Amino acid sequence: MIYECSNNHICFSKDDLPNCAMRGCNETTIVISQININWFYKINKIGLCINKNDLHKIIEDPNMPKEVKKQIGKIFFNL
């Protein structure tokens, strides 16, 4: 699932994530999508967090699989 906290952190996690997993942040999260993007779990088995302002880097990364870019684009259509 994809979560967001009030500090604009986006977390991708297979598990229930009531609090942000970004290092140094413990804010409460809300689910913004039920979709799991399994590719992120190849980087880290438990998930990944990124600043919302940095999501465009996923789309711009030439090494990122097209399917991942497509999924991110559907959820965060303003990128």
C-alpha positions in Angstrom: 0.0 0.0 0.0 1.0 3.6 -0.3 0.9 5.9 2.7 1.4 9.6 3.3 2.2 11.5 6.5 1.7 15.2 7.4 5.4 15.8 6.7 4.9 15.0 3.0 6.6 11.6 3.2 5.3 8.9 0.9 5.8 5.3 2.1 5.4 2.1 0.1 4.8 -0.8 2.4 3.3 -4.3 2.2 2.5 -4.1 5.9 0.1 -2.0 7.9 1.9 1.3 8.5 0.1 3.5 11.1 3.2 5.7 11.5 5.7 7.0 9.0 8.7 4.9 8.4 11.0 7.7 7.2 14.0 7.9 9.4 13.4 10.5 12.1 9.7 10.8 11.4 7.0 9.2 13.5 3.9 11.0 12.2 0.6 9.2 11.7 0.0 8.1 8.1 -3.1 7.8 5.9 -3.5 5.3 3.1 -3.6 7.1 -0.2 -3.6 3.9 -2.4 -4.2 0.2 -1.8 -1.9 -0.6 -4.7 1.4 -2.4 -4.0 4.2 -1.6 -6.3 6.3 -4.7 -5.8 9.4 -3.4 -7.5 10.1 -1.2 -4.5 10.4 -4.2 -2.3 13.4 -5.4 -4.3 15.2 -2.3 -2.9 14.1 -3.0 0.6 12.1 -6.0 1.8 9.9 -4.0 4.2 9.3 -1.0 1.9 10.6 2.4 0.9 9.9 6.1 1.9 10.5 9.1 -0.2 9.8 12.8 0.1 6.7 13.7 -1.9 8.7 16.5 -3.6 11.1 13.9 -4.9 8.5 11.6 -6.5 9.3 13.1 -9.9 12.8 11.5 -9.7 11.1 8.1 -10.0 9.4 9.2 -13.3 12.6 10.8 -14.6 14.9 7.8 -13.8 15.8 6.1 -17.0 16.6 2.9 -15.1 13.1 2.7 -13.5 10.8 0.1 -15.1 8.1 1.6 -17.3 5.4 -0.3 -15.4 6.5 1.4 -12.1 6.5 4.8 -13.8 3.0 4.1 -15.1 1.7 3.0 -11.6 3.2 6.1 -10.0 1.8 8.3 -12.7 -1.8 7.0 -12.1 -1.6 7.7 -8.3 0.4 10.9 -8.4 -1.1 12.3 -11.7 0.4 15.8 -11.1 4.0 14.7 -11.7 
